[in-house]
Amino acid sequence: MKHNSFYIFFLSFFIIGFLCVNAQEDEEDYSIYDDFELENDTPIKRYAKPTISGMSPQKFIGISFDAQMPYRYEFSNVTFPESAGNGFDVDEENPNINEQGTAKFTGGLRFNTNIPIISKSSFVWQSGINFMDTRYTIAEAPNAPRQPVLLPDGTQARSLGQILNEDGLRNINWTNTFFFPLNETEFIVFQSQMDLSGNYDLDTFQSLNTLRYSAAAVYGRRVNDYYRWGVGVARTYRVGNLNYVPVIMFDWTSENRKWGTEILFPARAYVRYNFSKNALLLAGFDLEGQSYRIDDYSINGNSYEIRRGEVRPKLEFQAKITGYIWASVQAGYRWDWSYDADELDANQDFFRGFFGNQEFGMVNSLENPLFFNVGLNFVSP
C-alpha cells in the first residue's frame, strides 16, 4: 500500500527514540547531590524543577488509534475569492449547501514523541516528531455534488467529500520545548512547532511553502512541590485559523496526592484523580486543530486550506502495564469548532481572529459524535 512508507518511517523513529531515552537511564542522576555544598561553603544554585509531584507520567513515545462514531456533514459550494478575483464570498449565515452525507468512520493511527535532548537542572530541551493520520469513510462520496466543483480555469475537480474519502487528511509536525529555570521558583517555557497538513502522501508530498508555524511562551512560578502556575501567549492553529491567544498554566496536586489539575489553557485542561502511583483518571478537554491544504483546489500559486478545529471533552484512564510502558484509554465527545476553508494568496496566511471579516472559500459543518482512543506509551522514569 502506498501509505506503508509513513508507518515504516515512524516505526523507525519510535525504535530510535526508545533506544535514546533508554540509554539515558544509565546516566548519573545528579539530583542526588542537591543537598551537598561545595567544599568552600559556596551555596549551590538551585533551579525550579520542570514538574510537580503527582502529575501524570510524561509520554516520551506513544502510539494510539483514534476513531469517531458516524456523523452527518454539510459542505458548501467551493469558491475561489483570491484566485478568481471576483470578490465572491460564501454566505456564512446561509451557505449554499452543495454536498451532504454521512461520515461512517473518521480516524486513524497517531504517533507522538517527546524525546529529551538536553536534560540539566539549569536547562531542559525536548524535541519530537508527531504524526496524525485521519481517514474518512464517506457513505455518499461516490455521488456527485449538486453542482460540480469548477476551478477558475473551468476544469472540474473532485468534491471535498470525494477527496476525504479517497485521500484522507494527515498532519506531521516537529515540536521543540525549552524549559529555562531562572531560580528555585521562577521559570520560562518556550515551545515552537512546524506543521505540514493536508491531503498529501509521501508519494505526492506537498510543498514546504505550506509549513505553518506555532509558538508559545509562558512565565511561571513553581510555588512548591505540589503547585505551580504560569501565564503567557501563543501563536496557534488549534482553532484552525491562525490566532493569538493568552495561555494559562495551573498545575496542582493535593497533599495526599489523590486529586490534582493539569491545565495549559486553552490547549488542554484536566482534573486528575490518582487511584495509585500506577493508575489515574483524567477528566477535561483537549483543543485540536490545524490548517490542512487541499491540493486539488490549490491553484495559481495559492493554497486552499480546511481550517479544522475541534474541542474534545473526554475521560482518560492511564495505567502502568510493565516497566515504563503505560496504556491509555479515552472516551469523549468531538465538538466541531471549525471546518471552513480559506484560499490563501501566494500561500501567505492571515490573521482573522474571532472578529475578522475576511472572505471564506467554504462554510462547512459537522455533527458532533462520540470518539474513542486507545494507546500505548513509553513514559518517563
N, C-alpha and C positions, 0 to 999 in steps of 0.2 A: 504494500500500500504506500501511496506517495507521502503519507503523514508519518511513516515509521521513522524517518530521519529526525523528526522532532524528538521522539521518545528515546532514540539512541543517544542523541546529544545530551538530553537532560539526565538520563540514567548514568552516563559517563560523569557528568558534573556531580551527581549525587554521590557516586563512589569516591571521586576525588575529594569532595568536601568532607565526606565521612572520615577518610584517612587523615586529612589535615587536622580536623577537630580532634580525632582520636589521638593523634600524635602529641597534641598539646597537653594531654593528661600526664605525660611523662615529665613535663617541665616542672621546675620547682615552684611551689606555692609561696611567694614572697610575703603573703599576708601573715604568715606565722611570726614574722619579725616585727609586727606592728607595735608590740609592747616593749620593744627594745629601744634604747637610745645609744647614740654614738659615744665612744669612749671619752670624748672631750665634753660630754654632757650637753652637746648641742641638740635641741629637740628635733626629731624627725618631722618633716612637714606631712600632715595627714590630708587626705583628699576624700571628698564625698564619693560613696560607692554608687554604681550605676543602677542598683536595685534596692528594694526594701524586703524585709522578711515576709514570708508567707505568700508571695506572688506566684502565679502560675509559672511553670518552668519555661525558660526561653527556648524557642524552637530553632535549632541550628539548621536542620534539614527536614523537610516534610513532603509527603506525597498524599494527595487526597482525591476523592471523586465526589463531584458536586452534581446534584440533579434537582430540577424543578418539576413540579406537577403540571399537568396540562393547563393552558390558559388561552383566552381569546386575544387577538390583536387587531388593530386597525392602523393602516398606513395611508397617509395622504398621497396625493399626486406628487411627482418629483419635479421640482423646478430648479432652475439654474440662474439665480439672481445676479451672480458675478460674471459668469462667462457669457451669458446671453445678452447682458447689458440692457435688459428691458425693465428692470426695477420691479418685476412682478414678484409678489410675496404670497406665501400661503397664509390664509386667514387662520390665526391661532384659535379664535373662538369657534369658528365653523369651518374646519378644514374640509376640503373636497376628498372624501374617503375613496381611494382608488383600489384598495386591496384589503381584504379582511379574511381571517381564517383562524385556525387553532394550531398553536404550537403544542404538539403532543409530548415532546421532550425537549428540554433545554439543559445542557450541562456538559461535563467532561472532566478530564484529568487536570489537576493543578500540582505544580512543583514549586516549592518555596525553599529558599536557602537564606541563611543569615550567618555567614562564617566570620569568626573573629580573625582579623588580620593582625592587629596590634592590640594587646591587652595588658596595659600597665595601670598602676594605681593613678598615674597622672594623665593618662590618655587612653581612650578605647576607640578603635576603628573596626567596624563590622561591615561586610560587603556581601551582597547576594544577587544571584540571577534568579528571577522568578518567571514562571510561565503559566498562563491560564488558557486552556483550550475550551471553547464553548461551541458545541454542536447543536443544531436545531433539526427537529423532525416536524416539518410543516405539513399538516393534513391537506390543505388546499393549494400547496405550492405548484403542482402541475397545471392548475387552472390559470388562464390568462387574467390579468387585472382588468378592471373596467375599461381603462384606457391604456394603450401601450406606453411604455416608458421611452420617450424620444429624447435623444441628445440634441444639443443646439444645432448640430450639423445635419439633423434629420434622420440619423441612423437609430435603429431600435436597440435597446438594451434590456437585459433581464430585469424583472421586477425584484424589489427588495426581498420579498418572500422567497423567490427562487434562489437568490444569492445566499440567503441564510441557510436554506435547505441544502444547497449543494456545497457551499464553501464553509459555512460557519464563521465565527469570529475568534480571533486569538490576540493575546497580549503577551509580549515579552518585555521585561524591564530589568534594569540594573539599578540597584539601590545601595547607597552608602550612608552609614550612620556614624557620626563622630560625637563622642562624649568627652567634654572638656570640664573636669572639676576645677573650680577656682580656689577652693579651700575645703575645709571639712564639711561645710554645709551647702555652699553655693555651686551651681554647675550650669553649663550651657550645652544644649544638644542641637546639633545641626544635621539635617538629613537632605540628601539630594537624590533625585530619581530621573531616569531617562526611560521613556516608554515608546514602543513601536507596536501599534494596534491597528488591526484591520482584517480584511478577508484574504490575507496573503497566505502563502505557504513557502517553505524553504525552496521549492522548485520555482516559485514566481515571487521572490522576495521583493517587498516594496522599497521605494527609495528612502534612504536615510534622511532626506529632506523633511520627512514627515515625523521625525522624532519630536516628542512632546516632553517638556521639562517641568518637573515639580521640585519644590524645595520647602523646607520648614526650619524655623529657628525658635528655640524655646529656652528661656531663662528659668531656672528652678532652684528650689531650696529643699534639701533633704533634712527635715527638722529632726528626725531621729530614725531608728531602725524600723519604725512602723508607719512612717508618714512622710510624704513629700508632695510638693505642689510646684506648678510652673505655669508660665504664660508666654505666649509667643504669637507668631504669624506664619501663614503658609500660603504658598502659591500652589494651587491644586487643581486636578481634573476629576476629583472624586464625585462631583455632581455632573460630570460630562463636559460641561463648558469650562473654559479657563476661568478661575475665580481666585480671589484673595480673601482669606478668612482669618479671624483670630483663632488661636489654639489655647486650650486649657488642659493642663495636666493635673490629675488629682488621684494619687495612689495612696491607699490607706489599708492597714491591717489591724484588727482588734488585738488586744494584748493576749487573748487566749488563742490567737492565730486561726480562729474559725471563720470570721467574716472579714470582708475587705472590699475595696473598689480598685478597678484598673481602668482609668479614664484618660484618654487622649482625644478630647472632643475637638472637632466633630467627626474625626475618623472612626472612633470607637468609644464605647462606654459600657463597662460591665460592673455588676455586683458579683462578688465571689463568695462561695461557701466551700471551705476545706473540710472534707469528710475525714481526711487523714493526710499525712505527708505524701501519700501516693495516689490520692484521688481528690478531685474537686469539681465543682459545678459553677459555670458562669452564666449569668442572665443579663442580657443587654442587647446591643446592636452594633453592626458594622456598617460603614458607608463605603460602597464600592463604586468605581466608575472610571471611565477613560474615554478618550475621543478616538473612534475607530474609523479609519479611512476605508471607503468603499471604492475599490479600483475601477469598477465599471463606470462610475459616474465622475471620476476624477479626470477632467479633460482641460485642454487649453492651459496647462501648467497650474491648474487649480487643484485643490484637494477637497473632495466631498466626504464629510465625516459624520457618522452617527454619534451623537453626544449621549452616551449611555451612562446613566447614573441610577443607583438603586440603594435603598435603605433595607437592611436585613435584621429586624428584631429576631432574637434567637435564644435558645438554650444550648449550652455546650458542655458536655461531660468529658473530662480528661482523666485518664488513669494510667498508671505505670504498668507495662507489660513485663518487661525484664530489663535489668541494667538501666541504660539511658534511653530505652525505647518506650514511648508512650503512645497510647491510642486516643483518638478524639472522635466524638460523635456529636453532630449538630442537627438541630431541627428548628425551623423557623418560618418566617413569612417574608417573601420577597416583594417589596413595595416599589413600584416603578416611580422614580423621581423624574427621569428624562430618557426619552429615546428619539428625540427630534434630531434633525440633521441641519448642518450648515455647509455652504460652499465657501472655502477659504481662498481668497485671492492670492495667487502665487504661493500657496502653501502657508502663508503667514496667518497666524492665529490672531484673535482679537479678544478684548475683554467686554463681555456683555453684563456680567454680574447678575444681580437679581432685578435690575431695573432698566437694563438696556433695551433698545427698540430695533436692533439690527434684524435684518430680514432672515427668515428661516427658509431652508430649501425643502424641508418636510416637517410636518407636525404629526407625530405618531403617538399611539397609546397602547399600553399593555395591561391586561388584567393582572391581578396580584395573586400568585399561587403560593402554596407551601413549598419549602425546599428542604433538602437533606444533604448532609455532607459527612463522609467517614474518611478518616485518615490515620496514618502512622507518622510519628515524628521522632527524630533523634534530637534529644534535648540537652541542655547544659547540665554539667555535673552538679 
